């Protein structure tokens, strides 16, 4: 699991569409989909319910996205500290 994977998951949660989430992350849809699947395998849970023309998060997926958002904000803050203290 890495920050990039969590960014992909948050984008998917926001967009509720693999193609739009991929565009937002500047990757191809297959790349984003594969990384989400790998994240699910790593965690051992289903995060996303994949249905034709519809993407929803599982209950566990919603909980993880909530935590991922906080983690990503902190990670971005760390980068800002590093930039300003150069």
TORDREN-190978 format. One record per atom (N, C-alpha, C): residue number from 1; residue in three letters; x, y negated, z negated; atom name. Coordinates in steps of 0.2 Angstrom, whole numbers, plus 5000, padded with zeros to 4 digits. Layout:
+-----+-----+------+------+------+----+
:   i :  aa :    u :    v :    w : at :
+-----+-----+------+------+------+----+
: NUM : ALA :    X :    Y :    Z : CA :
...
+-----+-----+------+------+------+----+
This chain:
+-----+-----+------+------+------+----+
:   i :  aa :    u :    v :    w : at :
+-----+-----+------+------+------+----+
:   1 : UNK : 5004 : 5006 : 5000 :  N :
:   1 : UNK : 5000 : 5000 : 5000 : CA :
:   1 : UNK : 5004 : 4994 : 5000 :  C :
:   2 : UNK : 5003 : 4989 : 5004 :  N :
:   2 : UNK : 5007 : 4983 : 5004 : CA :
:   2 : UNK : 5002 : 4977 : 5005 :  C :
:   3 : UNK : 5005 : 4971 : 5005 :  N :
:   3 : UNK : 5001 : 4965 : 5005 : CA :
:   3 : UNK : 4997 : 4964 : 5012 :  C :
:   4 : UNK : 5001 : 4966 : 5017 :  N :
:   4 : UNK : 4998 : 4966 : 5024 : CA :
:   4 : UNK : 4991 : 4970 : 5024 :  C :
:   5 : UNK : 4991 : 4976 : 5021 :  N :
:   5 : UNK : 4985 : 4980 : 5022 : CA :
:   5 : UNK : 4980 : 4977 : 5018 :  C :
:   6 : UNK : 4981 : 4974 : 5012 :  N :
:   6 : UNK : 4976 : 4971 : 5008 : CA :
:   6 : UNK : 4973 : 4965 : 5012 :  C :
:   7 : UNK : 4978 : 4961 : 5016 :  N :
:   7 : UNK : 4975 : 4955 : 5020 : CA :
:   7 : UNK : 4970 : 4958 : 5025 :  C :
:   8 : UNK : 4972 : 4964 : 5028 :  N :
:   8 : UNK : 4968 : 4966 : 5033 : CA :
:   8 : UNK : 4961 : 4968 : 5030 :  C :
:   9 : UNK : 4961 : 4971 : 5024 :  N :
:   9 : UNK : 4955 : 4973 : 5021 : CA :
:   9 : UNK : 4951 : 4967 : 5019 :  C :
:  10 : UNK : 4954 : 4962 : 5017 :  N :
:  10 : UNK : 4950 : 4956 : 5015 : CA :
:  10 : UNK : 4947 : 4953 : 5021 :  C :
:  11 : UNK : 4951 : 4953 : 5027 :  N :
:  11 : UNK : 4948 : 4950 : 5033 : CA :
:  11 : UNK : 4942 : 4954 : 5035 :  C :
:  12 : UNK : 4943 : 4960 : 5035 :  N :
:  12 : UNK : 4937 : 4965 : 5037 : CA :
:  12 : UNK : 4931 : 4963 : 5032 :  C :
:  13 : UNK : 4932 : 4963 : 5026 :  N :
:  13 : UNK : 4927 : 4961 : 5021 : CA :
:  13 : UNK : 4923 : 4954 : 5023 :  C :
:  14 : UNK : 4927 : 4950 : 5025 :  N :
:  14 : UNK : 4925 : 4943 : 5027 : CA :
:  14 : UNK : 4921 : 4943 : 5034 :  C :
:  15 : UNK : 4924 : 4947 : 5039 :  N :
:  15 : UNK : 4921 : 4947 : 5045 : CA :
:  15 : UNK : 4916 : 4952 : 5047 :  C :
:  16 : UNK : 4916 : 4957 : 5043 :  N :
:  16 : UNK : 4912 : 4963 : 5044 : CA :
:  16 : UNK : 4912 : 4966 : 5051 :  C :
:  17 : UNK : 4917 : 4965 : 5054 :  N :
:  17 : UNK : 4918 : 4967 : 5061 : CA :
:  17 : UNK : 4926 : 4969 : 5062 :  C :
:  18 : UNK : 4927 : 4975 : 5065 :  N :
:  18 : UNK : 4934 : 4976 : 5066 : CA :
:  18 : UNK : 4938 : 4972 : 5071 :  C :
:  19 : UNK : 4934 : 4970 : 5076 :  N :
:  19 : UNK : 4937 : 4966 : 5081 : CA :
:  19 : UNK : 4939 : 4959 : 5079 :  C :
:  20 : UNK : 4934 : 4956 : 5076 :  N :
:  20 : UNK : 4935 : 4949 : 5073 : CA :
:  20 : UNK : 4940 : 4949 : 5068 :  C :
:  21 : UNK : 4940 : 4954 : 5063 :  N :
:  21 : UNK : 4945 : 4954 : 5058 : CA :
:  21 : UNK : 4952 : 4955 : 5061 :  C :
:  22 : UNK : 4953 : 4959 : 5066 :  N :
:  22 : UNK : 4959 : 4960 : 5070 : CA :
:  22 : UNK : 4962 : 4954 : 5073 :  C :
:  23 : UNK : 4957 : 4950 : 5076 :  N :
:  23 : UNK : 4959 : 4944 : 5079 : CA :
:  23 : UNK : 4961 : 4939 : 5074 :  C :
:  24 : UNK : 4958 : 4939 : 5068 :  N :
:  24 : UNK : 4960 : 4934 : 5063 : CA :
:  24 : UNK : 4967 : 4936 : 5060 :  C :
:  25 : UNK : 4969 : 4942 : 5060 :  N :
:  25 : UNK : 4975 : 4944 : 5058 : CA :
:  25 : UNK : 4980 : 4945 : 5063 :  C :
:  26 : UNK : 4979 : 4943 : 5069 :  N :
:  26 : UNK : 4983 : 4943 : 5075 : CA :
:  26 : UNK : 4986 : 4950 : 5076 :  C :
:  27 : UNK : 4982 : 4955 : 5076 :  N :
:  27 : UNK : 4984 : 4962 : 5078 : CA :
:  27 : UNK : 4978 : 4965 : 5082 :  C :
:  28 : UNK : 4980 : 4970 : 5085 :  N :
:  28 : UNK : 4974 : 4974 : 5089 : CA :
:  28 : UNK : 4969 : 4977 : 5085 :  C :
:  29 : UNK : 4964 : 4978 : 5087 :  N :
:  29 : UNK : 4958 : 4982 : 5083 : CA :
:  29 : UNK : 4961 : 4989 : 5081 :  C :
:  30 : UNK : 4964 : 4993 : 5086 :  N :
:  30 : UNK : 4966 : 4999 : 5084 : CA :
:  30 : UNK : 4971 : 4999 : 5078 :  C :
:  31 : UNK : 4976 : 4994 : 5078 :  N :
:  31 : UNK : 4981 : 4993 : 5073 : CA :
:  31 : UNK : 4977 : 4992 : 5066 :  C :
:  32 : UNK : 4973 : 4987 : 5066 :  N :
:  32 : UNK : 4969 : 4986 : 5060 : CA :
:  32 : UNK : 4965 : 4992 : 5057 :  C :
:  33 : UNK : 4962 : 4995 : 5062 :  N :
:  33 : UNK : 4958 : 5001 : 5060 : CA :
:  33 : UNK : 4962 : 5006 : 5057 :  C :
:  34 : UNK : 4968 : 5007 : 5060 :  N :
:  34 : UNK : 4973 : 5013 : 5058 : CA :
:  34 : UNK : 4976 : 5011 : 5051 :  C :
:  35 : UNK : 4977 : 5004 : 5050 :  N :
:  35 : UNK : 4980 : 5002 : 5043 : CA :
:  35 : UNK : 4975 : 5003 : 5038 :  C :
:  36 : UNK : 4968 : 5001 : 5039 :  N :
:  36 : UNK : 4963 : 5002 : 5034 : CA :
:  36 : UNK : 4962 : 5010 : 5033 :  C :
:  37 : UNK : 4962 : 5014 : 5038 :  N :
:  37 : UNK : 4962 : 5021 : 5036 : CA :
:  37 : UNK : 4968 : 5023 : 5032 :  C :
:  38 : UNK : 4974 : 5021 : 5034 :  N :
:  38 : UNK : 4980 : 5023 : 5030 : CA :
:  38 : UNK : 4979 : 5021 : 5022 :  C :
:  39 : UNK : 4976 : 5015 : 5021 :  N :
:  39 : UNK : 4975 : 5012 : 5015 : CA :
:  39 : UNK : 4970 : 5017 : 5011 :  C :
:  40 : UNK : 4965 : 5019 : 5015 :  N :
:  40 : UNK : 4960 : 5023 : 5012 : CA :
:  40 : UNK : 4963 : 5030 : 5010 :  C :
:  41 : UNK : 4967 : 5032 : 5014 :  N :
:  41 : UNK : 4971 : 5039 : 5012 : CA :
:  41 : UNK : 4975 : 5038 : 5006 :  C :
:  42 : UNK : 4979 : 5032 : 5006 :  N :
:  42 : UNK : 4984 : 5031 : 5001 : CA :
:  42 : UNK : 4980 : 5031 : 4994 :  C :
:  43 : UNK : 4974 : 5027 : 4994 :  N :
:  43 : UNK : 4970 : 5026 : 4988 : CA :
:  43 : UNK : 4966 : 5033 : 4986 :  C :
:  44 : UNK : 4964 : 5037 : 4992 :  N :
:  44 : UNK : 4960 : 5042 : 4991 : CA :
:  44 : UNK : 4953 : 5041 : 4990 :  C :
:  45 : UNK : 4951 : 5035 : 4993 :  N :
:  45 : UNK : 4944 : 5033 : 4993 : CA :
:  45 : UNK : 4942 : 5030 : 4999 :  C :
:  46 : UNK : 4935 : 5030 : 5001 :  N :
:  46 : UNK : 4933 : 5027 : 5007 : CA :
:  46 : UNK : 4931 : 5020 : 5005 :  C :
:  47 : UNK : 4934 : 5015 : 5008 :  N :
:  47 : UNK : 4933 : 5008 : 5007 : CA :
:  47 : UNK : 4928 : 5005 : 5011 :  C :
:  48 : UNK : 4927 : 5008 : 5017 :  N :
:  48 : UNK : 4923 : 5005 : 5023 : CA :
:  48 : UNK : 4918 : 5010 : 5025 :  C :
:  49 : UNK : 4912 : 5008 : 5026 :  N :
:  49 : UNK : 4907 : 5013 : 5030 : CA :
:  49 : UNK : 4907 : 5010 : 5037 :  C :
:  50 : UNK : 4909 : 5015 : 5041 :  N :
:  50 : UNK : 4909 : 5013 : 5048 : CA :
:  50 : UNK : 4903 : 5016 : 5052 :  C :
:  51 : UNK : 4899 : 5011 : 5055 :  N :
:  51 : UNK : 4893 : 5013 : 5058 : CA :
:  51 : UNK : 4893 : 5009 : 5065 :  C :
:  52 : UNK : 4890 : 5011 : 5070 :  N :
:  52 : UNK : 4890 : 5008 : 5076 : CA :
:  52 : UNK : 4888 : 5000 : 5075 :  C :
:  53 : UNK : 4892 : 4996 : 5077 :  N :
:  53 : UNK : 4890 : 4989 : 5077 : CA :
:  53 : UNK : 4889 : 4986 : 5070 :  C :
:  54 : UNK : 4891 : 4990 : 5065 :  N :
:  54 : UNK : 4890 : 4987 : 5058 : CA :
:  54 : UNK : 4896 : 4990 : 5054 :  C :
:  55 : UNK : 4899 : 4986 : 5050 :  N :
:  55 : UNK : 4904 : 4988 : 5045 : CA :
:  55 : UNK : 4901 : 4985 : 5038 :  C :
:  56 : UNK : 4901 : 4990 : 5033 :  N :
:  56 : UNK : 4900 : 4988 : 5026 : CA :
:  56 : UNK : 4905 : 4991 : 5022 :  C :
:  57 : UNK : 4906 : 4988 : 5016 :  N :
:  57 : UNK : 4911 : 4990 : 5011 : CA :
:  57 : UNK : 4907 : 4995 : 5006 :  C :
:  58 : UNK : 4911 : 5000 : 5004 :  N :
:  58 : UNK : 4908 : 5004 : 4999 : CA :
:  58 : UNK : 4908 : 5000 : 4992 :  C :
:  59 : UNK : 4905 : 5003 : 4987 :  N :
:  59 : UNK : 4905 : 4999 : 4981 : CA :
:  59 : UNK : 4913 : 4999 : 4978 :  C :
:  60 : UNK : 4916 : 5004 : 4979 :  N :
:  60 : UNK : 4923 : 5004 : 4977 : CA :
:  60 : UNK : 4927 : 4999 : 4982 :  C :
:  61 : UNK : 4925 : 4999 : 4988 :  N :
:  61 : UNK : 4929 : 4994 : 4993 : CA :
:  61 : UNK : 4927 : 4987 : 4990 :  C :
:  62 : UNK : 4921 : 4985 : 4988 :  N :
:  62 : UNK : 4920 : 4978 : 4986 : CA :
:  62 : UNK : 4924 : 4977 : 4980 :  C :
:  63 : UNK : 4925 : 4981 : 4975 :  N :
:  63 : UNK : 4929 : 4980 : 4969 : CA :
:  63 : UNK : 4936 : 4979 : 4971 :  C :
:  64 : UNK : 4939 : 4983 : 4976 :  N :
:  64 : UNK : 4946 : 4982 : 4978 : CA :
:  64 : UNK : 4947 : 4976 : 4981 :  C :
:  65 : UNK : 4942 : 4974 : 4986 :  N :
:  65 : UNK : 4943 : 4967 : 4989 : CA :
:  65 : UNK : 4943 : 4962 : 4984 :  C :
:  66 : UNK : 4939 : 4962 : 4979 :  N :
:  66 : UNK : 4939 : 4957 : 4974 : CA :
:  66 : UNK : 4946 : 4956 : 4971 :  C :
:  67 : UNK : 4949 : 4961 : 4969 :  N :
:  67 : UNK : 4955 : 4961 : 4966 : CA :
:  67 : UNK : 4961 : 4959 : 4971 :  C :
:  68 : UNK : 4960 : 4962 : 4977 :  N :
:  68 : UNK : 4965 : 4960 : 4982 : CA :
:  68 : UNK : 4965 : 4952 : 4984 :  C :
:  69 : UNK : 4959 : 4949 : 4984 :  N :
:  69 : UNK : 4959 : 4942 : 4985 : CA :
:  69 : UNK : 4963 : 4938 : 4979 :  C :
:  70 : UNK : 4962 : 4940 : 4973 :  N :
:  70 : UNK : 4966 : 4937 : 4968 : CA :
:  70 : UNK : 4974 : 4939 : 4969 :  C :
:  71 : UNK : 4975 : 4945 : 4970 :  N :
:  71 : UNK : 4982 : 4947 : 4971 : CA :
:  71 : UNK : 4985 : 4943 : 4977 :  C :
:  72 : UNK : 4982 : 4942 : 4982 :  N :
:  72 : UNK : 4984 : 4938 : 4988 : CA :
:  72 : UNK : 4985 : 4931 : 4987 :  C :
:  73 : UNK : 4981 : 4928 : 4983 :  N :
:  73 : UNK : 4981 : 4921 : 4980 : CA :
:  73 : UNK : 4988 : 4920 : 4976 :  C :
:  74 : UNK : 4989 : 4925 : 4972 :  N :
:  74 : UNK : 4995 : 4925 : 4968 : CA :
:  74 : UNK : 5001 : 4926 : 4972 :  C :
:  75 : UNK : 5001 : 4930 : 4977 :  N :
:  75 : UNK : 5007 : 4931 : 4982 : CA :
:  75 : UNK : 5008 : 4925 : 4986 :  C :
:  76 : UNK : 5003 : 4921 : 4988 :  N :
:  76 : UNK : 5004 : 4915 : 4992 : CA :
:  76 : UNK : 5007 : 4910 : 4987 :  C :
:  77 : UNK : 5005 : 4910 : 4981 :  N :
:  77 : UNK : 5007 : 4905 : 4976 : CA :
:  77 : UNK : 5015 : 4906 : 4975 :  C :
:  78 : UNK : 5017 : 4912 : 4975 :  N :
:  78 : UNK : 5024 : 4914 : 4974 : CA :
:  78 : UNK : 5028 : 4911 : 4980 :  C :
:  79 : UNK : 5025 : 4912 : 4986 :  N :
:  79 : UNK : 5029 : 4909 : 4992 : CA :
:  79 : UNK : 5029 : 4902 : 4991 :  C :
:  80 : UNK : 5024 : 4898 : 4989 :  N :
:  80 : UNK : 5024 : 4891 : 4989 : CA :
:  80 : UNK : 5029 : 4889 : 4984 :  C :
:  81 : UNK : 5030 : 4892 : 4978 :  N :
:  81 : UNK : 5035 : 4891 : 4973 : CA :
:  81 : UNK : 5042 : 4891 : 4976 :  C :
:  82 : UNK : 5043 : 4896 : 4980 :  N :
:  82 : UNK : 5049 : 4897 : 4983 : CA :
:  82 : UNK : 5051 : 4892 : 4988 :  C :
:  83 : UNK : 5046 : 4890 : 4992 :  N :
:  83 : UNK : 5047 : 4885 : 4997 : CA :
:  83 : UNK : 5048 : 4878 : 4994 :  C :
:  84 : UNK : 5045 : 4876 : 4988 :  N :
:  84 : UNK : 5046 : 4870 : 4985 : CA :
:  84 : UNK : 5052 : 4869 : 4981 :  C :
:  85 : UNK : 5055 : 4875 : 4979 :  N :
:  85 : UNK : 5061 : 4875 : 4975 : CA :
:  85 : UNK : 5067 : 4876 : 4978 :  C :
:  86 : UNK : 5067 : 4876 : 4985 :  N :
:  86 : UNK : 5073 : 4877 : 4989 : CA :
:  86 : UNK : 5078 : 4871 : 4988 :  C :
+-----+-----+------+------+------+----+
